Amino acid sequence: MHIVVIAWLYVTVLMALTETSVVAGVLSLVFYGLLPTALLLWLFGGPARRRAACRAAQANSRTGSAGDEARTP
């Protein structure tokens, strides 16, 4: 997925460079490149964030239950 993001940003940078003014170039880069890329990474990164949160919750429950067992005689 990262190669697609890199390729898309390359294309949008080249598009921005061919614009007639600096303002048009910056707006092209932001609205055609950065915002769609950020949205794509956020949408497709959801499952990875969910897995990381699940792993963190499991790690916390393991350490919490191990601490409870250590405290009881």
PQR file with spaces between the fields and no chain letter, atoms N, CA, C, O and H, PARSE charges and radii, in Angstrom:
ATOM       1  N    MET     1       0.816   -1.183    0.000 -0.4000 1.5000
ATOM       2  CA   MET     1       0.000    0.000    0.000 -0.0000 2.0000
ATOM       3  C    MET     1       0.872    1.264    0.000  0.5500 1.7000
ATOM       4  O    MET     1       0.481    2.294   -0.549 -0.5500 1.4000
ATOM       5  N    HIS     2       2.028    1.177    0.605 -0.4000 1.5000
ATOM       6  CA   HIS     2       2.888    2.359    0.672 -0.0000 2.0000
ATOM       7  C    HIS     2       3.401    2.773   -0.700  0.5500 1.7000
ATOM       8  O    HIS     2       3.612    3.960   -0.949 -0.5500 1.4000
ATOM       9  H    HIS     2       2.345    0.340    1.051  0.4000 1.0000
ATOM      10  N    ILE     3       3.603    1.811   -1.589 -0.4000 1.5000
ATOM      11  CA   ILE     3       4.085    2.159   -2.930 -0.0000 2.0000
ATOM      12  C    ILE     3       3.019    2.943   -3.686  0.5500 1.7000
ATOM      13  O    ILE     3       3.349    3.821   -4.483 -0.5500 1.4000
ATOM      14  H    ILE     3       3.432    0.847   -1.387  0.4000 1.0000
ATOM      15  N    VAL     4       1.760    2.639   -3.450 -0.4000 1.5000
ATOM      16  CA   VAL     4       0.664    3.380   -4.087 -0.0000 2.0000
ATOM      17  C    VAL     4       0.640    4.810   -3.565  0.5500 1.7000
ATOM      18  O    VAL     4       0.446    5.749   -4.337 -0.5500 1.4000
ATOM      19  H    VAL     4       1.492    1.925   -2.803  0.4000 1.0000
ATOM      20  N    VAL     5       0.834    4.978   -2.278 -0.4000 1.5000
ATOM      21  CA   VAL     5       0.854    6.319   -1.679 -0.0000 2.0000
ATOM      22  C    VAL     5       2.021    7.124   -2.235  0.5500 1.7000
ATOM      23  O    VAL     5       1.859    8.293   -2.582 -0.5500 1.4000
ATOM      24  H    VAL     5       0.992    4.215   -1.651  0.4000 1.0000
ATOM      25  N    ILE     6       3.181    6.512   -2.319 -0.4000 1.5000
ATOM      26  CA   ILE     6       4.353    7.216   -2.848 -0.0000 2.0000
ATOM      27  C    ILE     6       4.134    7.615   -4.302  0.5500 1.7000
ATOM      28  O    ILE     6       4.464    8.732   -4.699 -0.5500 1.4000
ATOM      29  H    ILE     6       3.312    5.562   -2.037  0.4000 1.0000
ATOM      30  N    ALA     7       3.583    6.712   -5.087 -0.4000 1.5000
ATOM      31  CA   ALA     7       3.326    7.014   -6.499 -0.0000 2.0000
ATOM      32  C    ALA     7       2.301    8.138   -6.642  0.5500 1.7000
ATOM      33  O    ALA     7       2.474    9.040   -7.462 -0.5500 1.4000
ATOM      34  H    ALA     7       3.315    5.805   -4.764  0.4000 1.0000
ATOM      35  N    TRP     8       1.237    8.083   -5.843 -0.4000 1.5000
ATOM      36  CA   TRP     8       0.215    9.131   -5.926 -0.0000 2.0000
ATOM      37  C    TRP     8       0.787   10.486   -5.524  0.5500 1.7000
ATOM      38  O    TRP     8       0.496   11.492   -6.171 -0.5500 1.4000
ATOM      39  H    TRP     8       1.097    7.351   -5.176  0.4000 1.0000
ATOM      40  N    LEU     9       1.585   10.527   -4.476 -0.4000 1.5000
ATOM      41  CA   LEU     9       2.186   11.790   -4.069 -0.0000 2.0000
ATOM      42  C    LEU     9       3.160   12.314   -5.126  0.5500 1.7000
ATOM      43  O    LEU     9       3.267   13.523   -5.332 -0.5500 1.4000
ATOM      44  H    LEU     9       1.821    9.709   -3.951  0.4000 1.0000
ATOM      45  N    TYR    10       3.861   11.409   -5.785 -0.4000 1.5000
ATOM      46  CA   TYR    10       4.769   11.813   -6.876 -0.0000 2.0000
ATOM      47  C    TYR    10       3.972   12.482   -7.996  0.5500 1.7000
ATOM      48  O    TYR    10       4.362   13.533   -8.504 -0.5500 1.4000
ATOM      49  H    TYR    10       3.774   10.427   -5.617  0.4000 1.0000
ATOM      50  N    VAL    11       2.874   11.873   -8.367 -0.4000 1.5000
ATOM      51  CA   VAL    11       2.046   12.429   -9.436 -0.0000 2.0000
ATOM      52  C    VAL    11       1.482   13.788   -9.033  0.5500 1.7000
ATOM      53  O    VAL    11       1.482   14.719   -9.838 -0.5500 1.4000
ATOM      54  H    VAL    11       2.558   11.019   -7.954  0.4000 1.0000
ATOM      55  N    THR    12       1.007   13.910   -7.813 -0.4000 1.5000
ATOM      56  CA   THR    12       0.428   15.182   -7.397 -0.0000 2.0000
ATOM      57  C    THR    12       1.483   16.276   -7.231  0.5500 1.7000
ATOM      58  O    THR    12       1.192   17.449   -7.465 -0.5500 1.4000
ATOM      59  H    THR    12       1.007   13.154   -7.159  0.4000 1.0000
ATOM      60  N    VAL    13       2.681   15.915   -6.838 -0.4000 1.5000
ATOM      61  CA   VAL    13       3.754   16.920   -6.776 -0.0000 2.0000
ATOM      62  C    VAL    13       4.067   17.421   -8.180  0.5500 1.7000
ATOM      63  O    VAL    13       4.259   18.620   -8.384 -0.5500 1.4000
ATOM      64  H    VAL    13       2.917   14.962   -6.648  0.4000 1.0000
ATOM      65  N    LEU    14       4.119   16.512   -9.145 -0.4000 1.5000
ATOM      66  CA   LEU    14       4.367   16.946  -10.517 -0.0000 2.0000
ATOM      67  C    LEU    14       3.212   17.801  -11.049  0.5500 1.7000
ATOM      68  O    LEU    14       3.435   18.766  -11.779 -0.5500 1.4000
ATOM      69  H    LEU    14       3.963   15.539   -8.979  0.4000 1.0000
ATOM      70  N    MET    15       1.991   17.443  -10.684 -0.4000 1.5000
ATOM      71  CA   MET    15       0.841   18.275  -11.071 -0.0000 2.0000
ATOM      72  C    MET    15       0.953   19.660  -10.461  0.5500 1.7000
ATOM      73  O    MET    15       0.696   20.662  -11.129 -0.5500 1.4000
ATOM      74  H    MET    15       1.810   16.659  -10.091  0.4000 1.0000
ATOM      75  N    ALA    16       1.336   19.717   -9.198 -0.4000 1.5000
ATOM      76  CA   ALA    16       1.448   21.005   -8.508 -0.0000 2.0000
ATOM      77  C    ALA    16       2.549   21.866   -9.128  0.5500 1.7000
ATOM      78  O    ALA    16       2.422   23.089   -9.197 -0.5500 1.4000
ATOM      79  H    ALA    16       1.544   18.903   -8.655  0.4000 1.0000
ATOM      80  N    LEU    17       3.619   21.231   -9.573 -0.4000 1.5000
ATOM      81  CA   LEU    17       4.713   21.986  -10.178 -0.0000 2.0000
ATOM      82  C    LEU    17       4.329   22.600  -11.524  0.5500 1.7000
ATOM      83  O    LEU    17       4.910   23.604  -11.935 -0.5500 1.4000
ATOM      84  H    LEU    17       3.723   20.238   -9.517  0.4000 1.0000
ATOM      85  N    THR    18       3.356   22.003  -12.208 -0.4000 1.5000
ATOM      86  CA   THR    18       2.961   22.530  -13.518 -0.0000 2.0000
ATOM      87  C    THR    18       1.861   23.577  -13.431  0.5500 1.7000
ATOM      88  O    THR    18       1.453   24.116  -14.460 -0.5500 1.4000
ATOM      89  H    THR    18       2.885   21.187  -11.874  0.4000 1.0000
ATOM      90  N    GLU    19       1.371   23.878  -12.242 -0.4000 1.5000
ATOM      91  CA   GLU    19       0.330   24.900  -12.100 -0.0000 2.0000
ATOM      92  C    GLU    19       0.908   26.277  -12.424  0.5500 1.7000
ATOM      93  O    GLU    19       2.116   26.500  -12.351 -0.5500 1.4000
ATOM      94  H    GLU    19       1.702   23.440  -11.406  0.4000 1.0000
ATOM      95  N    THR    20       0.009   27.186  -12.781 -0.4000 1.5000
ATOM      96  CA   THR    20       0.451   28.509  -13.227 -0.0000 2.0000
ATOM      97  C    THR    20       0.867   29.433  -12.088  0.5500 1.7000
ATOM      98  O    THR    20       1.655   30.354  -12.303 -0.5500 1.4000
ATOM      99  H    THR    20      -0.972   27.004  -12.839  0.4000 1.0000
ATOM     100  N    SER    21       0.353   29.205  -10.882 -0.4000 1.5000
ATOM     101  CA   SER    21       0.740   30.056   -9.754 -0.0000 2.0000
ATOM     102  C    SER    21       1.091   29.187   -8.548  0.5500 1.7000
ATOM     103  O    SER    21       0.759   28.003   -8.496 -0.5500 1.4000
ATOM     104  H    SER    21      -0.288   28.457  -10.708  0.4000 1.0000
ATOM     105  N    VAL    22       1.759   29.797   -7.596 -0.4000 1.5000
ATOM     106  CA   VAL    22       2.164   29.076   -6.391 -0.0000 2.0000
ATOM     107  C    VAL    22       0.942   28.669   -5.574  0.5500 1.7000
ATOM     108  O    VAL    22       0.894   27.567   -5.027 -0.5500 1.4000
ATOM     109  H    VAL    22       2.029   30.759   -7.638  0.4000 1.0000
ATOM     110  N    VAL    23      -0.034   29.552   -5.495 -0.4000 1.5000
ATOM     111  CA   VAL    23      -1.243   29.253   -4.730 -0.0000 2.0000
ATOM     112  C    VAL    23      -1.975   28.060   -5.336  0.5500 1.7000
ATOM     113  O    VAL    23      -2.413   27.167   -4.611 -0.5500 1.4000
ATOM     114  H    VAL    23       0.005   30.447   -5.939  0.4000 1.0000
ATOM     115  N    ALA    24      -2.107   28.041   -6.644 -0.4000 1.5000
ATOM     116  CA   ALA    24      -2.766   26.914   -7.315 -0.0000 2.0000
ATOM     117  C    ALA    24      -1.976   25.635   -7.116  0.5500 1.7000
ATOM     118  O    ALA    24      -2.565   24.566   -6.956 -0.5500 1.4000
ATOM     119  H    ALA    24      -1.751   28.767   -7.233  0.4000 1.0000
ATOM     120  N    GLY    25      -0.661   25.722   -7.122 -0.4000 1.5000
ATOM     121  CA   GLY    25       0.175   24.552   -6.899 -0.0000 2.0000
ATOM     122  C    GLY    25       0.018   23.990   -5.493  0.5500 1.7000
ATOM     123  O    GLY    25      -0.091   22.778   -5.309 -0.5500 1.4000
ATOM     124  H    GLY    25      -0.183   26.590   -7.252  0.4000 1.0000
ATOM     125  N    VAL    26       0.006   24.873   -4.507 -0.4000 1.5000
ATOM     126  CA   VAL    26      -0.159   24.424   -3.121 -0.0000 2.0000
ATOM     127  C    VAL    26      -1.532   23.817   -2.912  0.5500 1.7000
ATOM     128  O    VAL    26      -1.662   22.775   -2.269 -0.5500 1.4000
ATOM     129  H    VAL    26       0.094   25.858   -4.656  0.4000 1.0000
ATOM     130  N    LEU    27      -2.564   24.466   -3.453 -0.4000 1.5000
ATOM     131  CA   LEU    27      -3.915   23.922   -3.318 -0.0000 2.0000
ATOM     132  C    LEU    27      -4.057   22.579   -4.029  0.5500 1.7000
ATOM     133  O    LEU    27      -4.719   21.676   -3.519 -0.5500 1.4000
ATOM     134  H    LEU    27      -2.459   25.312   -3.975  0.4000 1.0000
ATOM     135  N    SER    28      -3.446   22.443   -5.193 -0.4000 1.5000
ATOM     136  CA   SER    28      -3.478   21.160   -5.894 -0.0000 2.0000
ATOM     137  C    SER    28      -2.803   20.079   -5.067  0.5500 1.7000
ATOM     138  O    SER    28      -3.316   18.967   -4.940 -0.5500 1.4000
ATOM     139  H    SER    28      -2.908   23.177   -5.608  0.4000 1.0000
ATOM     140  N    LEU    29      -1.662   20.411   -4.512 -0.4000 1.5000
ATOM     141  CA   LEU    29      -0.939   19.431   -3.700 -0.0000 2.0000
ATOM     142  C    LEU    29      -1.750   19.024   -2.475  0.5500 1.7000
ATOM     143  O    LEU    29      -1.817   17.842   -2.137 -0.5500 1.4000
ATOM     144  H    LEU    29      -1.245   21.314   -4.615  0.4000 1.0000
ATOM     145  N    VAL    30      -2.359   19.989   -1.815 -0.4000 1.5000
ATOM     146  CA   VAL    30      -3.120   19.684   -0.604 -0.0000 2.0000
ATOM     147  C    VAL    30      -4.390   18.911   -0.927  0.5500 1.7000
ATOM     148  O    VAL    30      -4.655   17.874   -0.320 -0.5500 1.4000
ATOM     149  H    VAL    30      -2.304   20.949   -2.089  0.4000 1.0000
ATOM     150  N    PHE    31      -5.188   19.412   -1.890 -0.4000 1.5000
ATOM     151  CA   PHE    31      -6.499   18.812   -2.132 -0.0000 2.0000
ATOM     152  C    PHE    31      -6.462   17.578   -3.026  0.5500 1.7000
ATOM     153  O    PHE    31      -7.359   16.740   -2.933 -0.5500 1.4000
ATOM     154  H    PHE    31      -4.972   20.254   -2.384  0.4000 1.0000
ATOM     155  N    TYR    32      -5.460   17.436   -3.884 -0.4000 1.5000
ATOM     156  CA   TYR    32      -5.351   16.237   -4.717 -0.0000 2.0000
ATOM     157  C    TYR    32      -4.378   15.221   -4.148  0.5500 1.7000
ATOM     158  O    TYR    32      -4.447   14.039   -4.486 -0.5500 1.4000
ATOM     159  H    TYR    32      -4.731   18.117   -3.959  0.4000 1.0000
ATOM     160  N    GLY    33      -3.473   15.665   -3.288 -0.4000 1.5000
ATOM     161  CA   GLY    33      -2.441   14.767   -2.804 -0.0000 2.0000
ATOM     162  C    GLY    33      -2.514   14.438   -1.335  0.5500 1.7000
ATOM     163  O    GLY    33      -2.705   13.279   -0.965 -0.5500 1.4000
ATOM     164  H    GLY    33      -3.416   16.625   -3.014  0.4000 1.0000
ATOM     165  N    LEU    34      -2.366   15.438   -0.495 -0.4000 1.5000
ATOM     166  CA   LEU    34      -2.232   15.178    0.937 -0.0000 2.0000
ATOM     167  C    LEU    34      -3.529   14.731    1.605  0.5500 1.7000
ATOM     168  O    LEU    34      -3.522   13.765    2.368 -0.5500 1.4000
ATOM     169  H    LEU    34      -2.211   16.379   -0.795  0.4000 1.0000
ATOM     170  N    LEU    35      -4.634   15.408    1.334 -0.4000 1.5000
ATOM     171  CA   LEU    35      -5.893   15.030    1.977 -0.0000 2.0000
ATOM     172  C    LEU    35      -6.379   13.638    1.554  0.5500 1.7000
ATOM     173  O    LEU    35      -6.738   12.843    2.421 -0.5500 1.4000
ATOM     174  H    LEU    35      -4.640   16.193    0.714  0.4000 1.0000
ATOM     175  N    PRO    36      -6.404   13.313    0.249 -0.5600 1.5000
ATOM     176  CA   PRO    36      -6.817   11.954   -0.118  0.2800 2.0000
ATOM     177  C    PRO    36      -5.865   10.878    0.412  0.5500 1.7000
ATOM     178  O    PRO    36      -6.301    9.784    0.770 -0.5500 1.4000
ATOM     179  N    THR    37      -4.589   11.184    0.459 -0.4000 1.5000
ATOM     180  CA   THR    37      -3.620   10.222    0.985 -0.0000 2.0000
ATOM     181  C    THR    37      -3.834    9.989    2.475  0.5500 1.7000
ATOM     182  O    THR    37      -3.789    8.853    2.946 -0.5500 1.4000
ATOM     183  H    THR    37      -4.235   12.073    0.168  0.4000 1.0000
ATOM     184  N    ALA    38      -4.066   11.062    3.209 -0.4000 1.5000
ATOM     185  CA   ALA    38      -4.323   10.923    4.636 -0.0000 2.0000
ATOM     186  C    ALA    38      -5.602   10.130    4.890  0.5500 1.7000
ATOM     187  O    ALA    38      -5.647    9.294    5.793 -0.5500 1.4000
ATOM     188  H    ALA    38      -4.103   11.986    2.827  0.4000 1.0000
ATOM     189  N    LEU    39      -6.625   10.386    4.107 -0.4000 1.5000
ATOM     190  CA   LEU    39      -7.874    9.646    4.237 -0.0000 2.0000
ATOM     191  C    LEU    39      -7.671    8.165    3.921  0.5500 1.7000
ATOM     192  O    LEU    39      -8.176    7.304    4.641 -0.5500 1.4000
ATOM     193  H    LEU    39      -6.588   11.065    3.374  0.4000 1.0000
ATOM     194  N    LEU    40      -6.950    7.869    2.869 -0.4000 1.5000
ATOM     195  CA   LEU    40      -6.674    6.486    2.489 -0.0000 2.0000
ATOM     196  C    LEU    40      -5.906    5.750    3.585  0.5500 1.7000
ATOM     197  O    LEU    40      -6.257    4.626    3.944 -0.5500 1.4000
ATOM     198  H    LEU    40      -6.540    8.569    2.284  0.4000 1.0000
ATOM     199  N    LEU    41      -4.874    6.374    4.107 -0.4000 1.5000
ATOM     200  CA   LEU    41      -4.090    5.733    5.163 -0.0000 2.0000
ATOM     201  C    LEU    41      -4.907    5.554    6.435  0.5500 1.7000
ATOM     202  O    LEU    41      -4.761    4.548    7.129 -0.5500 1.4000
ATOM     203  H    LEU    41      -4.589    7.288    3.815  0.4000 1.0000
ATOM     204  N    TRP    42      -5.764    6.521    6.745 -0.4000 1.5000
ATOM     205  CA   TRP    42      -6.602    6.409    7.940 -0.0000 2.0000
ATOM     206  C    TRP    42      -7.627    5.296    7.789  0.5500 1.7000
ATOM     207  O    TRP    42      -7.839    4.520    8.721 -0.5500 1.4000
ATOM     208  H    TRP    42      -5.883    7.338    6.182  0.4000 1.0000
ATOM     209  N    LEU    43      -8.268    5.208    6.619 -0.4000 1.5000
ATOM     210  CA   LEU    43      -9.279    4.172    6.401 -0.0000 2.0000
ATOM     211  C    LEU    43      -8.667    2.772    6.392  0.5500 1.7000
ATOM     212  O    LEU    43      -9.184    1.864    7.042 -0.5500 1.4000
ATOM     213  H    LEU    43      -8.095    5.838    5.862  0.4000 1.0000
ATOM     214  N    PHE    44      -7.584    2.599    5.669 -0.4000 1.5000
ATOM     215  CA   PHE    44      -6.979    1.279    5.570 -0.0000 2.0000
ATOM     216  C    PHE    44      -6.101    0.941    6.765  0.5500 1.7000
ATOM     217  O    PHE    44      -5.679   -0.206    6.915 -0.5500 1.4000
ATOM     218  H    PHE    44      -7.164    3.337    5.140  0.4000 1.0000
ATOM     219  N    GLY    45      -5.820    1.915    7.613 -0.4000 1.5000
ATOM     220  CA   GLY    45      -5.054    1.661    8.822 -0.0000 2.0000
ATOM     221  C    GLY    45      -5.923    1.263    9.998  0.5500 1.7000
ATOM     222  O    GLY    45      -5.404    0.911   11.058 -0.5500 1.4000
ATOM     223  H    GLY    45      -6.162    2.847    7.492  0.4000 1.0000
ATOM     224  N    GLY    46      -7.235    1.311    9.832 -0.4000 1.5000
ATOM     225  CA   GLY    46      -8.169    0.978   10.898 -0.0000 2.0000
ATOM     226  C    GLY    46      -7.993   -0.419   11.463  0.5500 1.7000
ATOM     227  O    GLY    46      -7.914   -0.572   12.681 -0.5500 1.4000
ATOM     228  H    GLY    46      -7.656    1.596    8.971  0.4000 1.0000
ATOM     229  N    PRO    47      -7.929   -1.453   10.616 -0.5600 1.5000
ATOM     230  CA   PRO    47      -7.729   -2.805   11.155  0.2800 2.0000
ATOM     231  C    PRO    47      -6.428   -2.949   11.943  0.5500 1.7000
ATOM     232  O    PRO    47      -6.396   -3.652   12.953 -0.5500 1.4000
ATOM     233  N    ALA    48      -5.375   -2.303   11.502 -0.4000 1.5000
ATOM     234  CA   ALA    48      -4.105   -2.378   12.228 -0.0000 2.0000
ATOM     235  C    ALA    48      -4.214   -1.679   13.590  0.5500 1.7000
ATOM     236  O    ALA    48      -3.679   -2.164   14.586 -0.5500 1.4000
ATOM     237  H    ALA    48      -5.401   -1.732   10.681  0.4000 1.0000
ATOM     238  N    ARG    49      -4.912   -0.535   13.623 -0.4000 1.5000
ATOM     239  CA   ARG    49      -5.119    0.150   14.902 -0.0000 2.0000
ATOM     240  C    ARG    49      -5.962   -0.703   15.842  0.5500 1.7000
ATOM     241  O    ARG    49      -5.709   -0.741   17.047 -0.5500 1.4000
ATOM     242  H    ARG    49      -5.347   -0.141   12.813  0.4000 1.0000
ATOM     243  N    ARG    50      -6.965   -1.389   15.292 -0.4000 1.5000
ATOM     244  CA   ARG    50      -7.823   -2.247   16.106 -0.0000 2.0000
ATOM     245  C    ARG    50      -7.031   -3.413   16.682  0.5500 1.7000
ATOM     246  O    ARG    50      -7.187   -3.755   17.855 -0.5500 1.4000
ATOM     247  H    ARG    50      -7.170   -1.358   14.314  0.4000 1.0000
ATOM     248  N    ARG    51      -6.174   -4.027   15.854 -0.4000 1.5000
ATOM     249  CA   ARG    51      -5.339   -5.135   16.333 -0.0000 2.0000
ATOM     250  C    ARG    51      -4.382   -4.665   17.414  0.5500 1.7000
ATOM     251  O    ARG    51      -4.178   -5.369   18.403 -0.5500 1.4000
ATOM     252  H    ARG    51      -6.048   -3.749   14.902  0.4000 1.0000
ATOM     253  N    ALA    52      -3.792   -3.487   17.244 -0.4000 1.5000
ATOM     254  CA   ALA    52      -2.862   -2.960   18.248 -0.0000 2.0000
ATOM     255  C    ALA    52      -3.586   -2.674   19.559  0.5500 1.7000
ATOM     256  O    ALA    52      -3.044   -2.937   20.633 -0.5500 1.4000
ATOM     257  H    ALA    52      -3.958   -2.915   16.441  0.4000 1.0000
ATOM     258  N    ALA    53      -4.798   -2.141   19.486 -0.4000 1.5000
ATOM     259  CA   ALA    53      -5.561   -1.874   20.705 -0.0000 2.0000
ATOM     260  C    ALA    53      -5.925   -3.178   21.405  0.5500 1.7000
ATOM     261  O    ALA    53      -5.903   -3.252   22.634 -0.5500 1.4000
ATOM     262  H    ALA    53      -5.238   -1.928   18.614  0.4000 1.0000
ATOM     263  N    CYS    54      -6.258   -4.198   20.635 -0.4000 1.5000
ATOM     264  CA   CYS    54      -6.590   -5.496   21.216 -0.0000 2.0000
ATOM     265  C    CYS    54      -5.366   -6.111   21.898  0.5500 1.7000
ATOM     266  O    CYS    54      -5.465   -6.663   22.995 -0.5500 1.4000
ATOM     267  H    CYS    54      -6.276   -4.138   19.636  0.4000 1.0000
ATOM     268  N    ARG    55      -4.216   -6.009   21.236 -0.4000 1.5000
ATOM     269  CA   ARG    55      -2.978   -6.525   21.840 -0.0000 2.0000
ATOM     270  C    ARG    55      -2.644   -5.777   23.123  0.5500 1.7000
ATOM     271  O    ARG    55      -2.222   -6.390   24.103 -0.5500 1.4000
ATOM     272  H    ARG    55      -4.135   -5.561   20.346  0.4000 1.0000
ATOM     273  N    ALA    56      -2.827   -4.474   23.128 -0.4000 1.5000
ATOM     274  CA   ALA    56      -2.543   -3.681   24.328 -0.0000 2.0000
ATOM     275  C    ALA    56      -3.496   -4.055   25.459  0.5500 1.7000
ATOM     276  O    ALA    56      -3.088   -4.146   26.616 -0.5500 1.4000
ATOM     277  H    ALA    56      -3.171   -3.976   22.332  0.4000 1.0000
ATOM     278  N    ALA    57      -4.758   -4.269   25.122 -0.4000 1.5000
ATOM     279  CA   ALA    57      -5.727   -4.662   26.145 -0.0000 2.0000
ATOM     280  C    ALA    57      -5.393   -6.038   26.709  0.5500 1.7000
ATOM     281  O    ALA    57      -5.518   -6.262   27.913 -0.5500 1.4000
ATOM     282  H    ALA    57      -5.090   -4.195   24.181  0.4000 1.0000
ATOM     283  N    GLN    58      -4.970   -6.958   25.850 -0.4000 1.5000
ATOM     284  CA   GLN    58      -4.580   -8.285   26.323 -0.0000 2.0000
ATOM     285  C    GLN    58      -3.344   -8.214   27.200  0.5500 1.7000
ATOM     286  O    GLN    58      -3.260   -8.910   28.212 -0.5500 1.4000
ATOM     287  H    GLN    58      -4.869   -6.776   24.872  0.4000 1.0000
ATOM     288  N    ALA    59      -2.390   -7.386   26.827 -0.4000 1.5000
ATOM     289  CA   ALA    59      -1.176   -7.244   27.629 -0.0000 2.0000
ATOM     290  C    ALA    59      -1.505   -6.635   28.991  0.5500 1.7000
ATOM     291  O    ALA    59      -0.950   -7.047   30.009 -0.5500 1.4000
ATOM     292  H    ALA    59      -2.458   -6.821   26.005  0.4000 1.0000
ATOM     293  N    ASN    60      -2.406   -5.657   29.008 -0.4000 1.5000
ATOM     294  CA   ASN    60      -2.811   -5.047   30.283 -0.0000 2.0000
ATOM     295  C    ASN    60      -3.566   -6.036   31.148  0.5500 1.7000
ATOM     296  O    ASN    60      -3.391   -6.046   32.366 -0.5500 1.4000
ATOM     297  H    ASN    60      -2.857   -5.322   28.180  0.4000 1.0000
ATOM     298  N    SER    61      -4.399   -6.867   30.548 -0.4000 1.5000
ATOM     299  CA   SER    61      -5.151   -7.837   31.347 -0.0000 2.0000
ATOM     300  C    SER    61      -4.225   -8.924   31.898  0.5500 1.7000
ATOM     301  O    SER    61      -4.439   -9.421   33.004 -0.5500 1.4000
ATOM     302  H    SER    61      -4.542   -6.859   29.558  0.4000 1.0000
ATOM     303  N    ARG    62      -3.209   -9.286   31.137 -0.4000 1.5000
ATOM     304  CA   ARG    62      -2.236  -10.277   31.626 -0.0000 2.0000
ATOM     305  C    ARG    62      -1.438   -9.727   32.798  0.5500 1.7000
ATOM     306  O    ARG    62      -1.264  -10.409   33.808 -0.5500 1.4000
ATOM     307  H    ARG    62      -3.036   -8.881   30.239  0.4000 1.0000
ATOM     308  N    THR    63      -0.957   -8.509   32.668 -0.4000 1.5000
ATOM     309  CA   THR    63      -0.164   -7.927   33.759 -0.0000 2.0000
ATOM     310  C    THR    63      -1.044   -7.634   34.961  0.5500 1.7000
ATOM     311  O    THR    63      -0.594   -7.760   36.100 -0.5500 1.4000
ATOM     312  H    THR    63      -1.098   -7.956   31.847  0.4000 1.0000
ATOM     313  N    GLY    64      -2.279   -7.249   34.730 -0.4000 1.5000
ATOM     314  CA   GLY    64      -3.203   -6.996   35.834 -0.0000 2.0000
ATOM     315  C    GLY    64      -3.544   -8.273   36.585  0.5500 1.7000
ATOM     316  O    GLY    64      -3.580   -8.275   37.816 -0.5500 1.4000
ATOM     317  H    GLY    64      -2.645   -7.147   33.804  0.4000 1.0000
ATOM     318  N    SER    65      -3.794   -9.359   35.861 -0.4000 1.5000
ATOM     319  CA   SER    65      -4.148  -10.609   36.525 -0.0000 2.0000
ATOM     320  C    SER    65      -2.927  -11.242   37.200  0.5500 1.7000
ATOM     321  O    SER    65      -3.067  -11.905   38.228 -0.5500 1.4000
ATOM     322  H    SER    65      -3.765   -9.357   34.861  0.4000 1.0000
ATOM     323  N    ALA    66      -1.748  -11.049   36.640 -0.4000 1.5000
ATOM     324  CA   ALA    66      -0.531  -11.572   37.270 -0.0000 2.0000
ATOM     325  C    ALA    66      -0.242  -10.807   38.562  0.5500 1.7000
ATOM     326  O    ALA    66       0.238  -11.388   39.535 -0.5500 1.4000
ATOM     327  H    ALA    66      -1.634  -10.511   35.804  0.4000 1.0000
ATOM     328  N    GLY    67      -0.533   -9.513   38.573 -0.4000 1.5000
ATOM     329  CA   GLY    67      -0.340   -8.725   39.790 -0.0000 2.0000
ATOM     330  C    GLY    67      -1.316   -9.118   40.871  0.5500 1.7000
ATOM     331  O    GLY    67      -0.964   -9.127   42.051 -0.5500 1.4000
ATOM     332  H    GLY    67      -0.924   -9.041   37.782  0.4000 1.0000
ATOM     333  N    ASP    68      -2.578   -9.453   40.478 -0.4000 1.5000
ATOM     334  CA   ASP    68      -3.564   -9.894   41.473 -0.0000 2.0000
ATOM     335  C    ASP    68      -3.178  -11.226   42.091  0.5500 1.7000
ATOM     336  O    ASP    68      -3.352  -11.428   43.293 -0.5500 1.4000
ATOM     337  H    ASP    68      -2.864   -9.446   39.520  0.4000 1.0000
ATOM     338  N    GLU    69      -2.655  -12.137   41.279 -0.4000 1.5000
ATOM     339  CA   GLU    69      -2.242  -13.442   41.801 -0.0000 2.0000
ATOM     340  C    GLU    69      -1.075  -13.315   42.732  0.5500 1.7000
ATOM     341  O    GLU    69      -0.973  -14.061   43.706 -0.5500 1.4000
ATOM     342  H    GLU    69      -2.514  -11.973   40.303  0.4000 1.0000
ATOM     343  N    ALA    70      -0.179  -12.373   42.451 -0.4000 1.5000
ATOM     344  CA   ALA    70       1.007  -12.207   43.294 -0.0000 2.0000
ATOM     345  C    ALA    70       0.622  -11.628   44.656  0.5500 1.7000
ATOM     346  O    ALA    70       1.300  -11.895   45.648 -0.5500 1.4000
ATOM     347  H    ALA    70      -0.261  -11.768   41.660  0.4000 1.0000
ATOM     348  N    ARG    71      -0.455  -10.840   44.721 -0.4000 1.5000
ATOM     349  CA   ARG    71      -0.851  -10.203   45.968 -0.0000 2.0000
ATOM     350  C    ARG    71      -1.608  -11.154   46.890  0.5500 1.7000
ATOM     351  O    ARG    71      -1.529  -11.005   48.110 -0.5500 1.4000
ATOM     352  H    ARG    71      -1.006  -10.623   43.916  0.4000 1.0000
ATOM     353  N    THR    72      -2.334  -12.118   46.351 -0.4000 1.5000
ATOM     354  CA   THR    72      -3.094  -13.019   47.208 -0.0000 2.0000
ATOM     355  C    THR    72      -2.193  -14.124   47.768  0.5500 1.7000
ATOM     356  O    THR    72      -1.398  -14.711   47.034 -0.5500 1.4000
ATOM     357  H    THR    72      -2.398  -12.239   45.361  0.4000 1.0000
ATOM     358  N    PRO    73      -2.317  -14.400   49.049 -0.5600 1.5000
ATOM     359  CA   PRO    73      -1.445  -15.424   49.655  0.2800 2.0000
ATOM     360  C    PRO    73      -1.882  -16.820   49.347  0.5500 1.7000
ATOM     361  O    PRO    73      -1.247  -17.777   49.788 -0.5500 1.4000
